[in-house]
C-alpha cells in the first residue's frame, strides 16, 4: 500500500515516467528503498532465513504498480 500511495502522487503515470522519476529523484529513490527494506524485513521475519529466494519478490509491488498504472486512469472509466 505504501508503494501505491507513493506512486499515485506522481502527475505523470506512464511506466517510463515513473521509472525515470524513481531513479533520478533522490527523494523518490530513498522512499522506494525504504519500502523495499521494510518489505525485505517482513519476508525475512516470516521465513527465518530459510527461503532466501523470497527476497527476489521485494521489488514486486513497485514493479506491479509501474506496469499496471496505465490501465487505471480514472479519466478512461466510462459509467453506463
PyMOL Python script that loads the backbone (N, CA, C, O; Angstrom):
from pymol import cmd

cmd.read_pdbstr("""\
ATOM      1  N   UNK A   1       0.824  -1.196   0.000  1.00  0.00           N
ATOM      2  CA  UNK A   1       0.000   0.000   0.000  1.00  0.00           C
ATOM      3  C   UNK A   1       0.865   1.255   0.000  1.00  0.00           C
ATOM      4  O   UNK A   1       0.507   2.257  -0.619  1.00  0.00           O
ATOM      5  N   UNK A   2       1.993   1.206   0.686  1.00  0.00           N
ATOM      6  CA  UNK A   2       2.819   2.410   0.739  1.00  0.00           C
ATOM      7  C   UNK A   2       3.424   2.731  -0.616  1.00  0.00           C
ATOM      8  O   UNK A   2       3.540   3.901  -0.979  1.00  0.00           O
ATOM      9  N   UNK A   3       3.808   1.719  -1.360  1.00  0.00           N
ATOM     10  CA  UNK A   3       4.347   1.967  -2.700  1.00  0.00           C
ATOM     11  C   UNK A   3       3.271   2.559  -3.606  1.00  0.00           C
ATOM     12  O   UNK A   3       3.534   3.504  -4.350  1.00  0.00           O
ATOM     13  N   UNK A   4       2.079   2.014  -3.544  1.00  0.00           N
ATOM     14  CA  UNK A   4       0.986   2.523  -4.373  1.00  0.00           C
ATOM     15  C   UNK A   4       0.649   3.965  -4.012  1.00  0.00           C
ATOM     16  O   UNK A   4       0.425   4.785  -4.902  1.00  0.00           O
ATOM     17  N   UNK A   5       0.610   4.284  -2.733  1.00  0.00           N
ATOM     18  CA  UNK A   5       0.295   5.664  -2.350  1.00  0.00           C
ATOM     19  C   UNK A   5       1.415   6.612  -2.761  1.00  0.00           C
ATOM     20  O   UNK A   5       1.153   7.762  -3.113  1.00  0.00           O
ATOM     21  N   UNK A   6       2.645   6.147  -2.721  1.00  0.00           N
ATOM     22  CA  UNK A   6       3.762   6.990  -3.155  1.00  0.00           C
ATOM     23  C   UNK A   6       3.702   7.243  -4.657  1.00  0.00           C
ATOM     24  O   UNK A   6       3.822   8.387  -5.098  1.00  0.00           O
ATOM     25  N   UNK A   7       3.518   6.192  -5.444  1.00  0.00           N
ATOM     26  CA  UNK A   7       3.492   6.347  -6.893  1.00  0.00           C
ATOM     27  C   UNK A   7       2.258   7.098  -7.366  1.00  0.00           C
ATOM     28  O   UNK A   7       2.321   7.804  -8.372  1.00  0.00           O
ATOM     29  N   UNK A   8       1.150   6.966  -6.672  1.00  0.00           N
ATOM     30  CA  UNK A   8      -0.086   7.603  -7.120  1.00  0.00           C
ATOM     31  C   UNK A   8      -0.022   9.124  -7.040  1.00  0.00           C
ATOM     32  O   UNK A   8      -0.836   9.807  -7.661  1.00  0.00           O
ATOM     33  N   UNK A   9       0.906   9.648  -6.304  1.00  0.00           N
ATOM     34  CA  UNK A   9       1.032  11.098  -6.187  1.00  0.00           C
ATOM     35  C   UNK A   9       1.803  11.731  -7.339  1.00  0.00           C
ATOM     36  O   UNK A   9       1.892  12.956  -7.425  1.00  0.00           O
ATOM     37  N   UNK A  10       2.348  10.928  -8.204  1.00  0.00           N
ATOM     38  CA  UNK A  10       3.056  11.431  -9.374  1.00  0.00           C
ATOM     39  C   UNK A  10       2.029  11.886 -10.402  1.00  0.00           C
ATOM     40  O   UNK A  10       1.014  11.223 -10.618  1.00  0.00           O
ATOM     41  N   UNK A  11       2.298  13.014 -11.028  1.00  0.00           N
ATOM     42  CA  UNK A  11       1.383  13.541 -12.047  1.00  0.00           C
ATOM     43  C   UNK A  11       1.374  12.634 -13.275  1.00  0.00           C
ATOM     44  O   UNK A  11       0.313  12.205 -13.731  1.00  0.00           O
ATOM     45  N   UNK A  12       2.547  12.348 -13.800  1.00  0.00           N
ATOM     46  CA  UNK A  12       2.680  11.502 -14.991  1.00  0.00           C
ATOM     47  C   UNK A  12       2.673  10.038 -14.563  1.00  0.00           C
ATOM     48  O   UNK A  12       3.558   9.609 -13.823  1.00  0.00           O
ATOM     49  N   UNK A  13       1.697   9.274 -15.015  1.00  0.00           N
ATOM     50  CA  UNK A  13       1.525   7.885 -14.587  1.00  0.00           C
ATOM     51  C   UNK A  13       1.969   6.859 -15.627  1.00  0.00           C
ATOM     52  O   UNK A  13       1.625   5.683 -15.515  1.00  0.00           O
ATOM     53  N   UNK A  14       2.726   7.287 -16.634  1.00  0.00           N
ATOM     54  CA  UNK A  14       3.216   6.316 -17.605  1.00  0.00           C
ATOM     55  C   UNK A  14       4.382   5.545 -17.000  1.00  0.00           C
ATOM     56  O   UNK A  14       5.084   6.053 -16.126  1.00  0.00           O
ATOM     57  N   UNK A  15       4.583   4.327 -17.466  1.00  0.00           N
ATOM     58  CA  UNK A  15       5.649   3.478 -16.924  1.00  0.00           C
ATOM     59  C   UNK A  15       7.033   4.113 -17.075  1.00  0.00           C
ATOM     60  O   UNK A  15       7.801   4.112 -16.112  1.00  0.00           O
ATOM     61  N   UNK A  16       7.381   4.656 -18.246  1.00  0.00           N
ATOM     62  CA  UNK A  16       8.717   5.273 -18.355  1.00  0.00           C
ATOM     63  C   UNK A  16       8.894   6.467 -17.410  1.00  0.00           C
ATOM     64  O   UNK A  16       9.958   6.637 -16.814  1.00  0.00           O
ATOM     65  N   UNK A  17       7.861   7.281 -17.276  1.00  0.00           N
ATOM     66  CA  UNK A  17       7.972   8.448 -16.395  1.00  0.00           C
ATOM     67  C   UNK A  17       8.117   8.028 -14.936  1.00  0.00           C
ATOM     68  O   UNK A  17       8.895   8.634 -14.198  1.00  0.00           O
ATOM     69  N   UNK A  18       7.388   7.009 -14.510  1.00  0.00           N
ATOM     70  CA  UNK A  18       7.503   6.527 -13.136  1.00  0.00           C
ATOM     71  C   UNK A  18       8.884   5.938 -12.870  1.00  0.00           C
ATOM     72  O   UNK A  18       9.472   6.174 -11.814  1.00  0.00           O
ATOM     73  N   UNK A  19       9.400   5.172 -13.829  1.00  0.00           N
ATOM     74  CA  UNK A  19      10.739   4.594 -13.661  1.00  0.00           C
ATOM     75  C   UNK A  19      11.815   5.669 -13.601  1.00  0.00           C
ATOM     76  O   UNK A  19      12.699   5.623 -12.746  1.00  0.00           O
ATOM     77  N   UNK A  20      11.737   6.641 -14.513  1.00  0.00           N
ATOM     78  CA  UNK A  20      12.752   7.699 -14.551  1.00  0.00           C
ATOM     79  C   UNK A  20      12.700   8.548 -13.288  1.00  0.00           C
ATOM     80  O   UNK A  20      13.744   8.864 -12.718  1.00  0.00           O
ATOM     81  N   UNK A  21      11.501   8.922 -12.841  1.00  0.00           N
ATOM     82  CA  UNK A  21      11.408   9.747 -11.633  1.00  0.00           C
ATOM     83  C   UNK A  21      11.829   8.964 -10.392  1.00  0.00           C
ATOM     84  O   UNK A  21      12.299   9.555  -9.420  1.00  0.00           O
ATOM     85  N   UNK A  22      11.665   7.648 -10.414  1.00  0.00           N
ATOM     86  CA  UNK A  22      12.071   6.819  -9.278  1.00  0.00           C
ATOM     87  C   UNK A  22      13.585   6.733  -9.158  1.00  0.00           C
ATOM     88  O   UNK A  22      14.116   6.601  -8.055  1.00  0.00           O
ATOM     89  N   UNK A  23      14.275   6.806 -10.275  1.00  0.00           N
ATOM     90  CA  UNK A  23      15.728   6.651 -10.270  1.00  0.00           C
ATOM     91  C   UNK A  23      16.450   7.988 -10.190  1.00  0.00           C
ATOM     92  O   UNK A  23      17.483   8.094  -9.529  1.00  0.00           O
ATOM     93  N   UNK A  24      15.924   9.003 -10.852  1.00  0.00           N
ATOM     94  CA  UNK A  24      16.642  10.278 -10.927  1.00  0.00           C
ATOM     95  C   UNK A  24      16.398  11.194  -9.730  1.00  0.00           C
ATOM     96  O   UNK A  24      17.287  11.958  -9.353  1.00  0.00           O
ATOM     97  N   UNK A  25      15.229  11.133  -9.134  1.00  0.00           N
ATOM     98  CA  UNK A  25      14.919  11.992  -7.990  1.00  0.00           C
ATOM     99  C   UNK A  25      15.366  11.294  -6.700  1.00  0.00           C
ATOM    100  O   UNK A  25      14.867  10.220  -6.365  1.00  0.00           O
ATOM    101  N   UNK A  26      16.298  11.906  -5.987  1.00  0.00           N
ATOM    102  CA  UNK A  26      16.878  11.280  -4.795  1.00  0.00           C
ATOM    103  C   UNK A  26      15.825  11.000  -3.727  1.00  0.00           C
ATOM    104  O   UNK A  26      15.891   9.971  -3.055  1.00  0.00           O
ATOM    105  N   UNK A  27      14.864  11.890  -3.563  1.00  0.00           N
ATOM    106  CA  UNK A  27      13.818  11.685  -2.554  1.00  0.00           C
ATOM    107  C   UNK A  27      12.997  10.442  -2.891  1.00  0.00           C
ATOM    108  O   UNK A  27      12.731   9.616  -2.019  1.00  0.00           O
ATOM    109  N   UNK A  28      12.596  10.309  -4.159  1.00  0.00           N
ATOM    110  CA  UNK A  28      11.826   9.137  -4.576  1.00  0.00           C
ATOM    111  C   UNK A  28      12.628   7.862  -4.390  1.00  0.00           C
ATOM    112  O   UNK A  28      12.092   6.849  -3.943  1.00  0.00           O
ATOM    113  N   UNK A  29      13.899   7.905  -4.728  1.00  0.00           N
ATOM    114  CA  UNK A  29      14.751   6.730  -4.596  1.00  0.00           C
ATOM    115  C   UNK A  29      14.865   6.293  -3.133  1.00  0.00           C
ATOM    116  O   UNK A  29      14.808   5.098  -2.840  1.00  0.00           O
ATOM    117  N   UNK A  30      15.023   7.236  -2.228  1.00  0.00           N
ATOM    118  CA  UNK A  30      15.124   6.917  -0.796  1.00  0.00           C
ATOM    119  C   UNK A  30      13.807   6.332  -0.278  1.00  0.00           C
ATOM    120  O   UNK A  30      13.815   5.380   0.504  1.00  0.00           O
ATOM    121  N   UNK A  31      12.692   6.891  -0.706  1.00  0.00           N
ATOM    122  CA  UNK A  31      11.391   6.376  -0.271  1.00  0.00           C
ATOM    123  C   UNK A  31      11.187   4.947  -0.771  1.00  0.00           C
ATOM    124  O   UNK A  31      10.749   4.084  -0.011  1.00  0.00           O
ATOM    125  N   UNK A  32      11.500   4.692  -2.036  1.00  0.00           N
ATOM    126  CA  UNK A  32      11.330   3.350  -2.592  1.00  0.00           C
ATOM    127  C   UNK A  32      12.262   2.356  -1.909  1.00  0.00           C
ATOM    128  O   UNK A  32      11.850   1.240  -1.590  1.00  0.00           O
ATOM    129  N   UNK A  33      13.511   2.749  -1.683  1.00  0.00           N
ATOM    130  CA  UNK A  33      14.443   1.861  -0.987  1.00  0.00           C
ATOM    131  C   UNK A  33      13.973   1.578   0.442  1.00  0.00           C
ATOM    132  O   UNK A  33      14.137   0.465   0.941  1.00  0.00           O
ATOM    133  N   UNK A  34      13.395   2.574   1.094  1.00  0.00           N
ATOM    134  CA  UNK A  34      12.824   2.362   2.424  1.00  0.00           C
ATOM    135  C   UNK A  34      11.690   1.351   2.397  1.00  0.00           C
ATOM    136  O   UNK A  34      11.599   0.490   3.272  1.00  0.00           O
ATOM    137  N   UNK A  35      10.820   1.456   1.389  1.00  0.00           N
ATOM    138  CA  UNK A  35       9.741   0.477   1.235  1.00  0.00           C
ATOM    139  C   UNK A  35      10.305  -0.914   1.032  1.00  0.00           C
ATOM    140  O   UNK A  35       9.812  -1.885   1.607  1.00  0.00           O
ATOM    141  N   UNK A  36      11.331  -1.007   0.217  1.00  0.00           N
ATOM    142  CA  UNK A  36      11.934  -2.312  -0.064  1.00  0.00           C
ATOM    143  C   UNK A  36      12.600  -2.906   1.178  1.00  0.00           C
ATOM    144  O   UNK A  36      12.541  -4.117   1.389  1.00  0.00           O
ATOM    145  N   UNK A  37      13.225  -2.074   1.993  1.00  0.00           N
ATOM    146  CA  UNK A  37      13.857  -2.564   3.224  1.00  0.00           C
ATOM    147  C   UNK A  37      12.796  -3.121   4.182  1.00  0.00           C
ATOM    148  O   UNK A  37      12.985  -4.184   4.773  1.00  0.00           O
ATOM    149  N   UNK A  38      11.697  -2.408   4.327  1.00  0.00           N
ATOM    150  CA  UNK A  38      10.622  -2.882   5.201  1.00  0.00           C
ATOM    151  C   UNK A  38      10.014  -4.169   4.650  1.00  0.00           C
ATOM    152  O   UNK A  38       9.717  -5.090   5.411  1.00  0.00           O
ATOM    153  N   UNK A  39       9.831  -4.238   3.350  1.00  0.00           N
ATOM    154  CA  UNK A  39       9.291  -5.444   2.731  1.00  0.00           C
ATOM    155  C   UNK A  39      10.248  -6.624   2.931  1.00  0.00           C
ATOM    156  O   UNK A  39       9.812  -7.729   3.253  1.00  0.00           O
ATOM    157  N   UNK A  40      11.544  -6.391   2.740  1.00  0.00           N
ATOM    158  CA  UNK A  40      12.536  -7.454   2.935  1.00  0.00           C
ATOM    159  C   UNK A  40      12.556  -7.915   4.383  1.00  0.00           C
ATOM    160  O   UNK A  40      12.669  -9.110   4.653  1.00  0.00           O
ATOM    161  N   UNK A  41      12.449  -6.979   5.314  1.00  0.00           N
ATOM    162  CA  UNK A  41      12.416  -7.336   6.732  1.00  0.00           C
ATOM    163  C   UNK A  41      11.211  -8.236   7.032  1.00  0.00           C
ATOM    164  O   UNK A  41      11.331  -9.218   7.765  1.00  0.00           O
ATOM    165  N   UNK A  42      10.065  -7.896   6.467  1.00  0.00           N
ATOM    166  CA  UNK A  42       8.874  -8.725   6.675  1.00  0.00           C
ATOM    167  C   UNK A  42       9.045 -10.126   6.116  1.00  0.00           C
ATOM    168  O   UNK A  42       8.647 -11.105   6.747  1.00  0.00           O
ATOM    169  N   UNK A  43       9.635 -10.220   4.939  1.00  0.00           N
ATOM    170  CA  UNK A  43       9.866 -11.536   4.333  1.00  0.00           C
ATOM    171  C   UNK A  43      10.848 -12.341   5.176  1.00  0.00           C
ATOM    172  O   UNK A  43      10.627 -13.527   5.421  1.00  0.00           O
ATOM    173  N   UNK A  44      11.924 -11.711   5.620  1.00  0.00           N
ATOM    174  CA  UNK A  44      12.919 -12.416   6.434  1.00  0.00           C
ATOM    175  C   UNK A  44      12.319 -12.852   7.760  1.00  0.00           C
ATOM    176  O   UNK A  44      12.601 -13.952   8.236  1.00  0.00           O
ATOM    177  N   UNK A  45      11.487 -11.997   8.364  1.00  0.00           N
ATOM    178  CA  UNK A  45      10.897 -12.365   9.653  1.00  0.00           C
ATOM    179  C   UNK A  45       9.917 -13.528   9.518  1.00  0.00           C
ATOM    180  O   UNK A  45       9.761 -14.315  10.452  1.00  0.00           O
ATOM    181  N   UNK A  46       9.265 -13.644   8.381  1.00  0.00           N
ATOM    182  CA  UNK A  46       8.338 -14.754   8.172  1.00  0.00           C
ATOM    183  C   UNK A  46       9.040 -16.054   7.813  1.00  0.00           C
ATOM    184  O   UNK A  46       8.603 -17.130   8.221  1.00  0.00           O
ATOM    185  N   UNK A  47      10.129 -15.961   7.048  1.00  0.00           N
ATOM    186  CA  UNK A  47      10.796 -17.181   6.588  1.00  0.00           C
ATOM    187  C   UNK A  47      11.945 -17.602   7.479  1.00  0.00           C
ATOM    188  O   UNK A  47      12.355 -18.762   7.442  1.00  0.00           O
ATOM    189  N   UNK A  48      12.476 -16.692   8.280  1.00  0.00           N
ATOM    190  CA  UNK A  48      13.577 -17.027   9.171  1.00  0.00           C
ATOM    191  C   UNK A  48      14.854 -17.407   8.453  1.00  0.00           C
ATOM    192  O   UNK A  48      15.562 -18.308   8.905  1.00  0.00           O
ATOM    193  N   UNK A  49      15.170 -16.756   7.359  1.00  0.00           N
ATOM    194  CA  UNK A  49      16.371 -17.011   6.555  1.00  0.00           C
ATOM    195  C   UNK A  49      16.410 -18.407   5.955  1.00  0.00           C
ATOM    196  O   UNK A  49      17.471 -18.864   5.530  1.00  0.00           O
ATOM    197  N   UNK A  50      15.273 -19.093   5.913  1.00  0.00           N
ATOM    198  CA  UNK A  50      15.260 -20.450   5.357  1.00  0.00           C
ATOM    199  C   UNK A  50      14.983 -20.447   3.863  1.00  0.00           C
ATOM    200  O   UNK A  50      15.480 -21.307   3.136  1.00  0.00           O
ATOM    201  N   UNK A  51      14.212 -19.510   3.411  1.00  0.00           N
ATOM    202  CA  UNK A  51      13.846 -19.413   1.991  1.00  0.00           C
ATOM    203  C   UNK A  51      14.259 -18.038   1.478  1.00  0.00           C
ATOM    204  O   UNK A  51      13.422 -17.142   1.369  1.00  0.00           O
ATOM    205  N   UNK A  52      15.523 -17.865   1.166  1.00  0.00           N
ATOM    206  CA  UNK A  52      16.018 -16.553   0.746  1.00  0.00           C
ATOM    207  C   UNK A  52      15.602 -16.169  -0.660  1.00  0.00           C
ATOM    208  O   UNK A  52      15.725 -15.001  -1.030  1.00  0.00           O
ATOM    209  N   UNK A  53      15.116 -17.100  -1.450  1.00  0.00           N
ATOM    210  CA  UNK A  53      14.686 -16.738  -2.795  1.00  0.00           C
ATOM    211  C   UNK A  53      13.480 -15.806  -2.755  1.00  0.00           C
ATOM    212  O   UNK A  53      13.209 -15.100  -3.727  1.00  0.00           O
ATOM    213  N   UNK A  54      12.756 -15.798  -1.638  1.00  0.00           N
ATOM    214  CA  UNK A  54      11.619 -14.885  -1.495  1.00  0.00           C
ATOM    215  C   UNK A  54      12.053 -13.422  -1.559  1.00  0.00           C
ATOM    216  O   UNK A  54      11.244 -12.553  -1.884  1.00  0.00           O
ATOM    217  N   UNK A  55      13.311 -13.144  -1.256  1.00  0.00           N
ATOM    218  CA  UNK A  55      13.792 -11.767  -1.316  1.00  0.00           C
ATOM    219  C   UNK A  55      13.778 -11.222  -2.741  1.00  0.00           C
ATOM    220  O   UNK A  55      13.811 -10.008  -2.941  1.00  0.00           O
ATOM    221  N   UNK A  56      13.730 -12.096  -3.712  1.00  0.00           N
ATOM    222  CA  UNK A  56      13.620 -11.623  -5.095  1.00  0.00           C
ATOM    223  C   UNK A  56      12.258 -10.978  -5.355  1.00  0.00           C
ATOM    224  O   UNK A  56      12.085 -10.293  -6.364  1.00  0.00           O
ATOM    225  N   UNK A  57      11.293 -11.186  -4.462  1.00  0.00           N
ATOM    226  CA  UNK A  57       9.962 -10.601  -4.598  1.00  0.00           C
ATOM    227  C   UNK A  57       9.856  -9.205  -3.996  1.00  0.00           C
ATOM    228  O   UNK A  57       8.799  -8.579  -4.081  1.00  0.00           O
ATOM    229  N   UNK A  58      10.926  -8.710  -3.394  1.00  0.00           N
ATOM    230  CA  UNK A  58      10.883  -7.402  -2.729  1.00  0.00           C
ATOM    231  C   UNK A  58      10.446  -6.282  -3.677  1.00  0.00           C
ATOM    232  O   UNK A  58       9.584  -5.494  -3.287  1.00  0.00           O
ATOM    233  N   UNK A  59      10.981  -6.160  -4.890  1.00  0.00           N
ATOM    234  CA  UNK A  59      10.530  -5.065  -5.761  1.00  0.00           C
ATOM    235  C   UNK A  59       9.213  -5.337  -6.485  1.00  0.00           C
ATOM    236  O   UNK A  59       8.765  -4.496  -7.264  1.00  0.00           O
ATOM    237  N   UNK A  60       8.589  -6.471  -6.253  1.00  0.00           N
ATOM    238  CA  UNK A  60       7.370  -6.837  -6.981  1.00  0.00           C
ATOM    239  C   UNK A  60       6.231  -5.823  -6.844  1.00  0.00           C
ATOM    240  O   UNK A  60       5.623  -5.486  -7.860  1.00  0.00           O
ATOM    241  N   UNK A  61       5.906  -5.317  -5.647  1.00  0.00           N
ATOM    242  CA  UNK A  61       4.799  -4.345  -5.569  1.00  0.00           C
ATOM    243  C   UNK A  61       5.064  -3.070  -6.379  1.00  0.00           C
ATOM    244  O   UNK A  61       4.157  -2.546  -7.025  1.00  0.00           O
ATOM    245  N   UNK A  62       6.288  -2.581  -6.345  1.00  0.00           N
ATOM    246  CA  UNK A  62       6.615  -1.372  -7.104  1.00  0.00           C
ATOM    247  C   UNK A  62       6.530  -1.638  -8.602  1.00  0.00           C
ATOM    248  O   UNK A  62       5.980  -0.832  -9.352  1.00  0.00           O
ATOM    249  N   UNK A  63       7.071  -2.765  -9.030  1.00  0.00           N
ATOM    250  CA  UNK A  63       7.033  -3.099 -10.455  1.00  0.00           C
ATOM    251  C   UNK A  63       5.599  -3.350 -10.920  1.00  0.00           C
ATOM    252  O   UNK A  63       5.234  -2.975 -12.035  1.00  0.00           O
ATOM    253  N   UNK A  64       4.790  -3.977 -10.077  1.00  0.00           N
ATOM    254  CA  UNK A  64       3.387  -4.210 -10.424  1.00  0.00           C
ATOM    255  C   UNK A  64       2.666  -2.891 -10.623  1.00  0.00           C
ATOM    256  O   UNK A  64       1.915  -2.739 -11.587  1.00  0.00           O
ATOM    257  N   UNK A  65       2.881  -1.929  -9.726  1.00  0.00           N
ATOM    258  CA  UNK A  65       2.215  -0.627  -9.875  1.00  0.00           C
ATOM    259  C   UNK A  65       2.674   0.064 -11.149  1.00  0.00           C
ATOM    260  O   UNK A  65       1.855   0.574 -11.914  1.00  0.00           O
ATOM    261  N   UNK A  66       3.977   0.080 -11.377  1.00  0.00           N
ATOM    262  CA  UNK A  66       4.504   0.771 -12.551  1.00  0.00           C
ATOM    263  C   UNK A  66       3.962   0.151 -13.840  1.00  0.00           C
ATOM    264  O   UNK A  66       3.610   0.870 -14.775  1.00  0.00           O
ATOM    265  N   UNK A  67       3.897  -1.173 -13.889  1.00  0.00           N
ATOM    266  CA  UNK A  67       3.440  -1.835 -15.107  1.00  0.00           C
ATOM    267  C   UNK A  67       1.935  -1.746 -15.326  1.00  0.00           C
ATOM    268  O   UNK A  67       1.478  -1.825 -16.466  1.00  0.00           O
ATOM    269  N   UNK A  68       1.159  -1.584 -14.262  1.00  0.00           N
ATOM    270  CA  UNK A  68      -0.298  -1.557 -14.417  1.00  0.00           C
ATOM    271  C   UNK A  68      -0.915  -0.173 -14.248  1.00  0.00           C
ATOM    272  O   UNK A  68      -2.134  -0.042 -14.354  1.00  0.00           O
ATOM    273  N   UNK A  69      -0.135   0.845 -13.992  1.00  0.00           N
ATOM    274  CA  UNK A  69      -0.679   2.193 -13.787  1.00  0.00           C
ATOM    275  C   UNK A  69      -1.403   2.705 -15.024  1.00  0.00           C
ATOM    276  O   UNK A  69      -2.370   3.458 -14.908  1.00  0.00           O
ATOM    277  N   UNK A  70      -0.954   2.311 -16.187  1.00  0.00           N
ATOM    278  CA  UNK A  70      -1.583   2.792 -17.419  1.00  0.00           C
ATOM    279  C   UNK A  70      -3.016   2.281 -17.580  1.00  0.00           C
ATOM    280  O   UNK A  70      -3.793   2.865 -18.335  1.00  0.00           O
ATOM    281  N   UNK A  71      -3.370   1.216 -16.892  1.00  0.00           N
ATOM    282  CA  UNK A  71      -4.705   0.651 -17.005  1.00  0.00           C
ATOM    283  C   UNK A  71      -5.679   1.210 -15.972  1.00  0.00           C
ATOM    284  O   UNK A  71      -6.852   0.837 -15.970  1.00  0.00           O
ATOM    285  N   UNK A  72      -5.216   2.091 -15.101  1.00  0.00           N
ATOM    286  CA  UNK A  72      -6.062   2.581 -14.014  1.00  0.00           C
ATOM    287  C   UNK A  72      -6.341   4.073 -14.107  1.00  0.00           C
ATOM    288  O   UNK A  72      -6.582   4.718 -13.086  1.00  0.00           O
ATOM    289  N   UNK A  73      -6.314   4.624 -15.289  1.00  0.00           N
ATOM    290  CA  UNK A  73      -6.571   6.048 -15.461  1.00  0.00           C
ATOM    291  C   UNK A  73      -8.052   6.320 -15.239  1.00  0.00           C
ATOM    292  O   UNK A  73      -8.880   5.807 -15.992  1.00  0.00           O
ATOM    293  N   UNK A  74      -8.419   7.121 -14.217  1.00  0.00           N
ATOM    294  CA  UNK A  74      -9.842   7.346 -13.931  1.00  0.00           C
ATOM    295  C   UNK A  74     -10.566   8.092 -15.037  1.00  0.00           C
ATOM    296  O   UNK A  74     -11.791   8.013 -15.122  1.00  0.00           O
ATOM    297  N   UNK A  75      -9.851   8.810 -15.883  1.00  0.00           N
ATOM    298  CA  UNK A  75     -10.487   9.531 -16.984  1.00  0.00           C
ATOM    299  C   UNK A  75     -11.054   8.547 -18.006  1.00  0.00           C
ATOM    300  O   UNK A  75     -12.041   8.841 -18.680  1.00  0.00           O
ATOM    301  N   UNK A  76     -10.422   7.381 -18.114  1.00  0.00           N
ATOM    302  CA  UNK A  76     -10.836   6.397 -19.110  1.00  0.00           C
ATOM    303  C   UNK A  76     -11.993   5.516 -18.638  1.00  0.00           C
ATOM    304  O   UNK A  76     -12.489   4.696 -19.411  1.00  0.00           O
ATOM    305  N   UNK A  77     -12.428   5.665 -17.395  1.00  0.00           N
ATOM    306  CA  UNK A  77     -13.532   4.858 -16.879  1.00  0.00           C
ATOM    307  C   UNK A  77     -14.844   5.447 -17.377  1.00  0.00           C
ATOM    308  O   UNK A  77     -15.110   6.636 -17.201  1.00  0.00           O
ATOM    309  N   UNK A  78     -15.643   4.621 -17.985  1.00  0.00           N
ATOM    310  CA  UNK A  78     -16.946   5.049 -18.503  1.00  0.00           C
ATOM    311  C   UNK A  78     -18.038   4.468 -17.626  1.00  0.00           C
ATOM    312  O   UNK A  78     -18.094   3.254 -17.431  1.00  0.00           O
ATOM    313  N   UNK A  79     -18.894   5.304 -17.103  1.00  0.00           N
ATOM    314  CA  UNK A  79     -20.013   4.778 -16.312  1.00  0.00           C
ATOM    315  C   UNK A  79     -21.249   4.749 -17.204  1.00  0.00           C
ATOM    316  O   UNK A  79     -21.599   5.743 -17.839  1.00  0.00           O
ATOM    317  N   UNK A  80     -21.882   3.621 -17.238  1.00  0.00           N
ATOM    318  CA  UNK A  80     -23.072   3.457 -18.088  1.00  0.00           C
ATOM    319  C   UNK A  80     -24.321   3.587 -17.270  1.00  0.00           C
ATOM    320  O   UNK A  80     -25.424   3.480 -17.806  1.00  0.00           O
TER     321      UNK A  80
END
""", "prot")
cmd.dss("prot")
cmd.show_as("cartoon", "prot")
cmd.util.cbc("prot")
cmd.orient("prot")
